[in-house]
Amino acid sequence: GDKYEVYVGNTDQKYISTFPSYLKIKPKVIYSQPEDIQRFAFSQVSPHSKLFKTSVAKNITFPHKINYTDNILYVISLINSSRVAYYNEALAYYLIDRPGNSTTSFNKKMVDQKLKIWLSIFNQSISNSRTTPVLMYYLYCLLEGNLSMFADYSMTFYTKKYSSELNSLILKMQEYKKEIAPLIQNSSSISKKILFKGLMNPALYKIFSRLYIYSKKISK
C-alpha cells in the first residue's frame, strides 16, 4: 500500500504513492508472473504498508549490525513470491525527519552499508532460479544509484576509499549485460544507454564510472 510522510513538530503530511506511474502497476490486481512480480522492486522498498507471508522470507540472509536490511527483505521476498498485489491507499504514517533516520542521513557509514546491501541482494538473487532479467535490471539501476552517491564527496575520497570496491561490483554486473540490455533499450534515455554500454565494457567501465560521478557533481 501507500503511506503518509509526517514530520516532527507539525501536522503536515505528504501522500507517497508506492509506485511511479511509468511502471503501470494496477491496484487491486493479483500479479503471478515472475517478471511482473519483480517489477515491484522498483517501488518504495521500506517495510511500511507491506504484508509478507512468512514462507517467502524464511531463507533470506541478512548482514549483521547494518541498516537498510529492509531492502533485502523486500527484494528477495519478491523473487520468492508466487503472487503479489498493490493496494492504492495509505496504510501507514512514516516519521521522515526523526533524528538518526537512516533514509535521510548521509555519511561514510551509510555508503559502506549500502554497498554491502547491494552485494547481499546480488548474491542471493543470482543463486535463486526464480530471478528474472527484470530483477537484474533493478540491480543495475541500484548500482548506478550507488555510484551517484559519490557526487557528494571529493573524487579523491572516491578514488582512495571506494573505486576498487565499486569497480568489483560493476564487474559482477557485467556478467549479466546480455540479460539486461533489452530492458535498457526499451525503457531508458540515450544518456542511460550510453552509460550502460560504458559500464558494461570491460575496457572502459573505470573511465565511465568516474565520468558519471563527475556529471552528477556538475548537475548538482
C-alpha positions as a LaTeX table, in Angstrom:
\begin{tabular}{lrrr}
\hline
Residue & $x$ (\AA) & $y$ (\AA) & $z$ (\AA) \\
\hline
Gly1 & 0.00 & 0.00 & 0.00 \\
Asp2 & 0.87 & 3.69 & 0.03 \\
Lys3 & 1.79 & 5.83 & 3.05 \\
Tyr4 & 1.84 & 9.32 & 4.54 \\
Glu5 & 5.12 & 11.00 & 5.39 \\
Val6 & 4.75 & 13.07 & 8.57 \\
Tyr7 & 7.11 & 15.46 & 10.32 \\
Val8 & 8.30 & 16.27 & 13.84 \\
Gly9 & 6.68 & 19.33 & 15.38 \\
Asn10 & 3.90 & 19.99 & 12.87 \\
Thr11 & 0.78 & 18.42 & 11.42 \\
Asp12 & 1.90 & 18.40 & 7.78 \\
Gln13 & 1.63 & 15.12 & 5.92 \\
Lys14 & 2.56 & 14.11 & 2.40 \\
Tyr15 & 0.91 & 11.31 & 0.48 \\
Ile16 & 3.52 & 8.94 & $-1.00$ \\
Ser17 & 2.49 & 6.56 & $-3.74$ \\
Thr18 & 4.38 & 3.26 & $-3.67$ \\
Phe19 & 4.84 & 3.10 & $-7.43$ \\
Pro20 & 5.93 & 5.62 & $-10.07$ \\
Ser21 & 3.32 & 5.88 & $-12.82$ \\
Tyr22 & 5.64 & 4.58 & $-15.56$ \\
Leu23 & 5.60 & 1.09 & $-14.03$ \\
Lys24 & 1.87 & 0.84 & $-14.76$ \\
Ile25 & 1.21 & $-1.34$ & $-11.73$ \\
Lys26 & $-2.55$ & $-1.66$ & $-11.41$ \\
Pro27 & $-4.07$ & $-1.54$ & $-7.91$ \\
Lys28 & $-6.04$ & $-4.48$ & $-6.54$ \\
Val29 & $-4.80$ & $-6.80$ & $-9.28$ \\
Ile30 & $-3.04$ & $-10.05$ & $-8.43$ \\
Tyr31 & 0.23 & $-10.48$ & $-10.33$ \\
Ser32 & 1.56 & $-14.02$ & $-10.67$ \\
Gln33 & 4.18 & $-13.96$ & $-13.44$ \\
Pro34 & 7.75 & $-13.67$ & $-12.03$ \\
Glu35 & 8.62 & $-10.79$ & $-14.41$ \\
Asp36 & 5.58 & $-8.82$ & $-13.26$ \\
Ile37 & 6.19 & $-9.57$ & $-9.59$ \\
Gln38 & 9.81 & $-8.47$ & $-9.79$ \\
Arg39 & 8.81 & $-5.13$ & $-11.35$ \\
Phe40 & 7.57 & $-4.32$ & $-7.83$ \\
Ala41 & 11.24 & $-3.95$ & $-6.83$ \\
Phe42 & 11.24 & $-0.50$ & $-8.47$ \\
Ser43 & 8.81 & 0.79 & $-5.83$ \\
Gln44 & 9.31 & 2.20 & $-2.34$ \\
Val45 & 11.27 & $-0.59$ & $-0.62$ \\
Ser46 & 10.59 & 0.38 & 3.01 \\
Pro47 & 8.62 & $-2.19$ & 5.04 \\
His48 & 5.80 & 0.25 & 5.79 \\
Ser49 & 2.41 & $-0.66$ & 4.30 \\
Lys50 & 3.59 & $-4.12$ & 3.29 \\
Leu51 & 2.44 & $-7.55$ & 4.37 \\
Phe52 & 4.66 & $-10.60$ & 3.84 \\
Lys53 & 3.95 & $-14.29$ & 4.15 \\
Thr54 & 6.47 & $-15.91$ & 6.47 \\
Ser55 & 7.29 & $-18.55$ & 3.86 \\
Val56 & 8.68 & $-16.07$ & 1.30 \\
Ala57 & 11.16 & $-14.65$ & 3.81 \\
Lys58 & 12.11 & $-17.89$ & 5.53 \\
Asn59 & 15.54 & $-18.45$ & 3.95 \\
Ile60 & 16.65 & $-14.87$ & 3.39 \\
Thr61 & 20.02 & $-14.00$ & 4.92 \\
Phe62 & 20.86 & $-10.59$ & 6.38 \\
Pro63 & 24.22 & $-8.97$ & 7.17 \\
His64 & 24.63 & $-8.28$ & 10.88 \\
Lys65 & 24.75 & $-4.84$ & 12.53 \\
Ile66 & 23.77 & $-2.94$ & 9.42 \\
Asn67 & 20.96 & $-0.63$ & 8.30 \\
Tyr68 & 18.84 & $-0.90$ & 5.14 \\
Thr69 & 18.16 & $-4.62$ & 5.55 \\
Asp70 & 14.52 & $-3.90$ & 4.66 \\
Asn71 & 15.79 & $-3.61$ & 1.06 \\
Ile72 & 16.97 & $-7.21$ & 1.24 \\
Leu73 & 13.73 & $-8.40$ & 2.82 \\
Tyr74 & 11.57 & $-6.75$ & 0.18 \\
Val75 & 13.54 & $-7.62$ & $-2.97$ \\
Ile76 & 14.33 & $-11.25$ & $-2.13$ \\
Ser77 & 10.75 & $-11.77$ & $-0.92$ \\
Leu78 & 9.57 & $-10.64$ & $-4.36$ \\
Ile79 & 11.79 & $-13.25$ & $-6.01$ \\
Asn80 & 10.36 & $-15.91$ & $-3.70$ \\
Ser81 & 6.74 & $-14.84$ & $-4.16$ \\
Ser82 & 4.21 & $-16.51$ & $-6.42$ \\
Arg83 & 1.59 & $-13.75$ & $-6.10$ \\
Val84 & 1.64 & $-10.06$ & $-5.19$ \\
Ala85 & $-0.85$ & $-7.19$ & $-5.26$ \\
Tyr86 & $-0.84$ & $-3.45$ & $-4.68$ \\
Tyr87 & $-3.44$ & $-1.60$ & $-2.59$ \\
Asn88 & $-3.62$ & 2.07 & $-3.58$ \\
Glu89 & $-4.46$ & 3.60 & $-0.21$ \\
Ala90 & $-2.23$ & 4.95 & 2.57 \\
Leu91 & $-1.81$ & 2.23 & 5.17 \\
Ala92 & 0.94 & 3.79 & 7.32 \\
Tyr93 & 2.36 & 7.03 & 8.67 \\
Tyr94 & 6.14 & 7.40 & 8.39 \\
Leu95 & 8.04 & 9.94 & 10.51 \\
Ile96 & 10.50 & 11.17 & 7.90 \\
Asp97 & 12.61 & 13.70 & 9.85 \\
Arg98 & 13.24 & 11.91 & 13.12 \\
Pro99 & 16.84 & 12.23 & 14.40 \\
Gly100 & 19.08 & 9.44 & 13.11 \\
Asn101 & 16.73 & 8.40 & 10.32 \\
Ser102 & 18.92 & 6.23 & 8.06 \\
Thr103 & 16.98 & 7.25 & 4.95 \\
Thr104 & 17.86 & 10.94 & 5.34 \\
Ser105 & 21.33 & 10.83 & 6.93 \\
Phe106 & 24.33 & 10.80 & 4.58 \\
Asn107 & 27.78 & 9.76 & 5.74 \\
Lys108 & 30.59 & 7.27 & 5.13 \\
Lys109 & 28.90 & 4.60 & 7.24 \\
Met110 & 25.80 & 4.89 & 5.06 \\
Val111 & 27.90 & 4.40 & 1.91 \\
Asp112 & 29.60 & 1.31 & 3.35 \\
Gln113 & 26.30 & $-0.21$ & 4.34 \\
Lys114 & 24.53 & 0.47 & 1.04 \\
Leu115 & 27.31 & $-1.26$ & $-0.87$ \\
Lys116 & 27.05 & $-4.28$ & 1.44 \\
Ile117 & 23.28 & $-4.34$ & 0.97 \\
Trp118 & 23.69 & $-4.33$ & $-2.82$ \\
Leu119 & 26.14 & $-7.21$ & $-2.69$ \\
Ser120 & 23.86 & $-9.23$ & $-0.42$ \\
Ile121 & 20.87 & $-8.75$ & $-2.76$ \\
Phe122 & 23.04 & $-9.59$ & $-5.78$ \\
Asn123 & 24.43 & $-12.80$ & $-4.29$ \\
Gln124 & 21.02 & $-14.03$ & $-3.15$ \\
Ser125 & 19.43 & $-13.12$ & $-6.49$ \\
Ile126 & 21.87 & $-14.94$ & $-8.74$ \\
Ser127 & 21.57 & $-18.10$ & $-6.64$ \\
Asn128 & 17.76 & $-18.13$ & $-6.99$ \\
Ser129 & 16.33 & $-19.84$ & $-10.08$ \\
Arg130 & 13.26 & $-17.57$ & $-10.00$ \\
Thr131 & 15.30 & $-14.42$ & $-10.66$ \\
Thr132 & 14.42 & $-12.79$ & $-14.00$ \\
Pro133 & 16.17 & $-10.15$ & $-16.17$ \\
Val134 & 13.79 & $-7.60$ & $-14.64$ \\
Leu135 & 15.40 & $-8.10$ & $-11.24$ \\
Met136 & 18.91 & $-7.95$ & $-12.71$ \\
Tyr137 & 17.95 & $-4.67$ & $-14.38$ \\
Tyr138 & 16.82 & $-3.41$ & $-10.97$ \\
Leu139 & 20.22 & $-4.33$ & $-9.52$ \\
Tyr140 & 21.94 & $-2.46$ & $-12.33$ \\
Cys141 & 19.82 & 0.64 & $-11.58$ \\
Leu142 & 20.60 & 0.28 & $-7.89$ \\
Leu143 & 24.32 & 0.08 & $-8.66$ \\
Glu144 & 24.03 & 3.20 & $-10.80$ \\
Gly145 & 22.38 & 4.91 & $-7.83$ \\
Asn146 & 25.23 & 3.84 & $-5.58$ \\
Leu147 & 27.69 & 5.46 & $-7.99$ \\
Ser148 & 25.72 & 8.71 & $-7.90$ \\
Met149 & 26.14 & 8.88 & $-4.10$ \\
Phe150 & 29.76 & 9.86 & $-4.61$ \\
Ala151 & 28.79 & 13.14 & $-6.26$ \\
Asp152 & 28.57 & 14.48 & $-2.68$ \\
Tyr153 & 32.18 & 13.55 & $-1.94$ \\
Ser154 & 35.52 & 14.55 & $-3.41$ \\
Met155 & 36.91 & 12.42 & $-6.21$ \\
Thr156 & 39.95 & 11.80 & $-4.01$ \\
Phe157 & 37.66 & 10.25 & $-1.40$ \\
Tyr158 & 36.07 & 8.03 & $-4.07$ \\
Thr159 & 39.41 & 7.02 & $-5.61$ \\
Lys160 & 41.17 & 6.20 & $-2.33$ \\
Lys161 & 38.27 & 4.63 & $-0.46$ \\
Tyr162 & 35.79 & 3.12 & $-2.88$ \\
Ser163 & 36.81 & 2.98 & $-6.55$ \\
Ser164 & 38.19 & $-0.58$ & $-6.28$ \\
Glu165 & 35.09 & $-1.82$ & $-4.45$ \\
Leu166 & 32.69 & $-0.19$ & $-6.93$ \\
Asn167 & 34.68 & $-1.48$ & $-9.87$ \\
Ser168 & 34.44 & $-5.02$ & $-8.50$ \\
Leu169 & 30.64 & $-4.68$ & $-8.25$ \\
Ile170 & 30.45 & $-3.38$ & $-11.82$ \\
Leu171 & 32.45 & $-6.40$ & $-12.99$ \\
Lys172 & 29.92 & $-8.69$ & $-11.30$ \\
Met173 & 27.11 & $-6.89$ & $-13.12$ \\
Gln174 & 28.88 & $-7.21$ & $-16.49$ \\
Glu175 & 28.26 & $-10.96$ & $-16.40$ \\
Tyr176 & 24.53 & $-10.20$ & $-16.88$ \\
Lys177 & 24.73 & $-7.46$ & $-19.50$ \\
Lys178 & 23.08 & $-9.62$ & $-22.19$ \\
Glu179 & 20.04 & $-10.19$ & $-19.98$ \\
Ile180 & 19.79 & $-6.51$ & $-19.03$ \\
Ala181 & 20.48 & $-4.94$ & $-22.45$ \\
Pro182 & 16.97 & $-5.42$ & $-23.94$ \\
Leu183 & 15.39 & $-3.72$ & $-20.94$ \\
Ile184 & 17.81 & $-0.79$ & $-21.22$ \\
Gln185 & 17.00 & $-0.41$ & $-24.92$ \\
Asn186 & 13.25 & $-0.46$ & $-24.30$ \\
Ser187 & 12.98 & 1.86 & $-21.35$ \\
Ser188 & 15.94 & 4.22 & $-20.99$ \\
Ser189 & 17.08 & 7.57 & $-22.35$ \\
Ile190 & 20.01 & 7.93 & $-24.74$ \\
Ser191 & 22.31 & 9.01 & $-21.90$ \\
Lys192 & 21.31 & 5.92 & $-19.92$ \\
Lys193 & 22.05 & 3.71 & $-22.91$ \\
Ile194 & 25.49 & 5.26 & $-23.36$ \\
Leu195 & 26.25 & 4.87 & $-19.65$ \\
Phe196 & 25.16 & 1.23 & $-19.76$ \\
Lys197 & 27.42 & 0.48 & $-22.74$ \\
Gly198 & 30.33 & 2.17 & $-20.98$ \\
Leu199 & 29.87 & 0.48 & $-17.61$ \\
Met200 & 29.36 & $-2.91$ & $-19.22$ \\
Asn201 & 32.52 & $-2.58$ & $-21.33$ \\
Pro202 & 35.47 & $-4.40$ & $-19.66$ \\
Ala203 & 37.92 & $-1.91$ & $-21.15$ \\
Leu204 & 36.01 & 1.31 & $-20.38$ \\
Tyr205 & 34.00 & 0.82 & $-17.20$ \\
Lys206 & 36.51 & 2.53 & $-14.89$ \\
Ile207 & 36.52 & 5.65 & $-17.07$ \\
Phe208 & 32.73 & 5.71 & $-17.38$ \\
Ser209 & 32.16 & 5.28 & $-13.63$ \\
Arg210 & 34.32 & 8.35 & $-12.94$ \\
Leu211 & 32.70 & 10.35 & $-15.75$ \\
Tyr212 & 29.27 & 9.51 & $-14.37$ \\
Ile213 & 30.20 & 10.76 & $-10.90$ \\
Tyr214 & 31.67 & 13.93 & $-12.43$ \\
Ser215 & 28.46 & 14.54 & $-14.38$ \\
Lys216 & 26.39 & 14.16 & $-11.20$ \\
Lys217 & 28.65 & 16.65 & $-9.42$ \\
Ile218 & 28.21 & 19.21 & $-12.20$ \\
Ser219 & 24.44 & 18.82 & $-12.25$ \\
Lys220 & 24.07 & 19.49 & $-8.52$ \\
\hline
\end{tabular}
